[in-house]
Amino acid sequence: MQTNPSMKSPDMVKGTLVKNNKLQSVIRSQWFLLLLAEFLIAIITGIVNPRFFTISNIINVLEQIAVLGIVSSGMTLLIISGEIDISVGANIGLSSCVMAIMIKSGISVFPSFVIGIALAIFSSFLVGLTAHTFKAPSFITSLAFISVFQGIALAITKGSFQTIYGQAETIGMTRLGNILPLSFVISLGAYLIVHFILAYTKFGRRIYSVGSNPAAAYLSGISVVKTKYHAFLFSGFLVGIGSMVLLSRIGAAQPSTGSGIELKAIGAVVIGGTPLSGGKGRIIGTLLGVLLMGIISNALNMMRVNPYYQQVTFGLLIIASLAMSIFSSYKSHARSGKSTKKAIG
């Protein structure tokens, strides 16, 4: 008996539907849209200025996004846990100034970097500790600490540049195989460490639980405060690493070093699909968000856009990312509300 080839079995139809649903979910995903946006921006910029696709320019982009990637990795952990730290830029300014002052005074590079990183860790922990002690949102406490960190940096430097040209440039200037910047490799290491923490450790699972529902996490035996402290500590560690890489690359520090990176980091994390409400998110999204920031910045430079308008562009991009986060949270709450009504009714 011959079967009609136009007729498909239920299993075949079901398999086709599953494949179509998977394809649709991929196309609708934020990561796909990010990759598409990056591809289109790169193509348009390459047409306007063919130098965009040269090896030297690609290496330049990787160098430019290295520090942002390191800081954004730590910010991802914080935001997933339900916290935020907008003092990371001022923290970079303070810790990099301390590193530079120590190196200028004759202390060797390694202990100077270690002490600077330790200071960044302590500063970040101080933000979290203050937020918990006074039961205040970390956004508000970190806003206050911007002035504290900048004030200390101004006091110890007297507002002057601390230059160390040629004394600590190994990390910032080294290229593996004479191509890949070591600074970018360090940022990849930060991404991988955060991915491992979130995907394979108890600490990562606690981060998600605390950010999603602190009360439920507490009732299940998770120390909410301790988990958030650890998130601040790890974020501070990556801020310190970012300070070290930045100082090594530019060879100088001042109190305003790192200023503005906090907004770009938050924007990159949110653009990558991590909502400000916390509880979910993945580091691959942050990586794509950072890459989008780097491509846009380089594209605007290639097109000779006025730096003032570049600031406007990034501001609008961050506003758009925040709007996306709020809209995503609204849809999530709406869906959970509907499912609750169905369960009750």
N, C-alpha and C positions, 0 to 999 in steps of 0.2 A: 504493500500500500504506500503510495507516494504522498508526501506532505506538501502542502502549499507553502512555498518559500516565503510568501508575503506574510504568513501567519507566524507569530512568535509565541513561544511558550511563556507561561506566567513568570518563570524564573528568569528568562532572558529580558522580559519587560522590566521586572523588578531590578535586575542588574543595571540596565540602561538608565533607569530612573535614579538609582543611587549614584551612578557616575555623573549624570547631569547635575544632580544636587550638589555633589562635591565640587564640580567645575564652577557652578554658580556661586557657591560659598567662597571659593578661592578668588573669583573675580570681584566679589563684593567686599572682600576683606580689606582692612586698612593697609596691610602690608603690600598687597598687590597695587593698590592705588598709589602708595608711596613710591614703589618701584617704577610705576608708569609715569608718575610726575617727574622723577629723577631722570628717566630715560628721555622724556620729551624736552625737559630743560637742557639736558646735555646736547641733544640733537640740534635744538634751536641755537644754542650758544656756539656749537661747532660750526654751524652754517655762517653765523655772523663773524666769528673769529676762529679760523681753523687751528690756531695755536692751543685751543682748549683741549684737544685730544693728543697733544704731545706728551711724551713721557715725563719731561721736566715739569709740566703743569699738573699732571696727575699726581706726581710725587709731592708737589707743593700743596695740593688739596689734602693729601693724607697727613702731611705735617701740620696743616692748619687745624684739622679736626681732632688731632691726637689728644690734646689737653681737654677739649670739650667732651670727648668720648669718655675719658677717665672720670671726670667729674659727674657726667650724666649717668654713668654706671652706678655710682654711689647714690645719686639722686633717685634712681629707679627703685632701689631698696627702700629708701625713705618714703617715697610716695605710695608704694604698694602697702607699706605698713600703716598708712594713714597719716603720715607726718610730712613736713616740708621744711627745708632750710634755705632761706634766701640770703643767708650771710656767707655762703660759700665763696663768693667773689672777694669779699673783704677778708675772709679767712686766708685765701690765697695770697692776697696782698701782704698780710701780716707775716705769714709763715715764710714767704719768699724773701721778705725784707730781713727777717732774722737769719735765714740761711746766708744771704749776701753779706750781711754785716759780719757774721762769724768768719766767712771765707776771707773777706777783706782784712780782718784782724790777724790773719795768719793761721787760723785753725784749719785743719785739712778738710777736704771736701766731704768725705764720707760721714764723719761725726756731725758736720754741719747739716747735712741732709737728714740724718737720723733725728737730730734735735728739732729741726723744722717740721718734719713729719709728725713727731710726737706732739709738738705744739698744735698742729692742725687737728690731730685726734682729740686732744684735750679741749680745744676751742669748740669743736662740734659737739662733744659730750656735754659741755657747759650749756650749750643751747638747749639740748634735750633735758638736762637736769633742771634748768630754770623753768622750762615749760611744764614739767611734771610737778615741781615744788609749788608753783603758783597756780596750777590748774589752768594755765593759759594756752591758747593755740600756739603751736610752734611757729606759725607764720608771724605772729606778733612778737614773740621773743627773739626770733632770728632777725626780724626787722630792727629791733633795739640793738642787737649785737653788731649790726653793721657799723653803727657809730662807735661802739666800744672798740672793735678791732681796728677800724680806720684811725681812731684817736690814738691808740697805742702805737700803731705803725708810724703815724706822724710824729709822735713824741720821740721814738727811738731813732728816727731818720732825720728829724727836723725838716721833713718835707722834701729832702733832696734825693736824687737818684743814687742808688747803691750799685756801682758798676763792677763787674768781675769778668770782663772780657778775657777770653782765653784761659780762664782758670777752672771752669767746670763745664766745658762744652761737649764732653764725650757723649753723654746721653742725647743731647739735643742735636748734635751734628753727625753722629754715626749713622751710616747706611749699610744695612746688611746686603752683601753681594753688590755693593756700590749702587744699589737701587732702592731697596725698601728701608724707609726711615725707622730707626730703632724706637723713636717716640711713638710711632704708630703701632709697632709690635707690642709695646707696653700697653697701649690702649686696648689692643686685641686681647691681651692677657687679662685686663680688667673685665672685659665683656665675658670672657670664658669663666672667670672665677665667679662672677655674679650669676651666670647661667647655672654653674654647678651648684651654687648655694641654693638657688630657687628651685631647681629641678630635682636635686638628689639629697638634700640634707633636712634634718629635723628643723633646723633654724629657718630654712626657706619655707617649709610648711607652716611654721608658726608665724612668719611674716605675713603670709597670705591670710591666715586665720584672724590674726590681730587686725589687719587692715579691713577685712570683710565684715567682721562682727566682733568687736572687742569683748562685749558681754558674754557671748557664747564661748569665745576663746578662754576667757577667765573661768567660766563654769566647767570647761573641759580640762582644767588644770594647767593651762598655759599662763606663765607670768607675763602679762601684757606690758608692764613697765620695763621689765628686764629685756624683753624682746626689742622694744623700741630703743632702749639704751644701746643695745648691741648694733642696731641699725644706724644710729647716730655715730657710734664709734667707727664702724666700717666705712661710712660715708666720709668721716674725717680722715681716715687713713688714705682713701683715694684722693681726697682734696690735697693732702700732703704730697702724694705721689705726683699729682698734677702740678703742684707748685714747683717741685723738683725738676720736672720735665720742662716746664715753662722757663724757669730761671736758666737752665742749662741751654735752652735754645736761644733766648734773647740776650743773655749775658748781663742783665740788669734788673733791678727791682725798685719799685716805689710803692707808696701806700695805695695808689689806685690800680696797681697791677691786679688783673683778674676782675676788674669792675665790669659788670654787665654779663659775665659768663653765667651767673645764676639764672637769669631769665632765659638765656639760650638753652641751658641745661634742662630747665623745667619744660620749655617749649619742645625740645627734642624728645623728652620722655612722653609727654602728652600726645604729640604727633604720632609717636610710635605705638599708641594704643593703650597706654596706662592712664586710667582716669584719675583725676585729682582726689576722688572720693576713696581711692585705695582698694585693696582686696584682690586686684587682678592686674595682669600685665606680664610682659616677657621682655627679656633683654634684647632679643633680636629686633623688636620694634624700636627700641631706643637706638640701636646701631643704625637702623634705616633713617630714623629721625635726625641723628647727628650727620649722617651722610647727606641728607637733603639740605640741612643748614650749610654744610660745606660747599655743596654744588651751587646753591643759590648765591652764596657770598662770592665764590670764584666767578660765577657767570656775570654778576653785577660789575665786578672789577674788570672783567674782559670786555664788557660793553661800555666801560668808562662812565658808569652811572655815578653821579655825585654822591660822596660818602654820606651826606645828610639824608638823601633819599634812600640810601641803603639802610640807614637806621629806621626810617619810616617803614620800609619793606619788612624788616625783621619784626618790628613792633606789630604790624598787621598780621604777620604770620603767627606770632605768639597769641594774639587775640583770637585768630581763627582756630588755633589748636585748643585754646581754653573753651571756646564755644562748642567745638566738637566733643570735648570731654564732658561738658555739662549736658549736651544733647544725648550723649551715650548713656550717662548716668540716669537721665530722665526716662529713656526708653527701657533701660534695665529695671528701674523701679516700677514702670508701668506694666511690664511683663510679669514681674513678681506679684504685683497687685492682682492682675487677672488670674494668675495661677492659684493665688490664695482664695479668691472668690469662688473659683471652680471647685476647689477642694472643700470649701465650706458648704457651697450650695449644691 
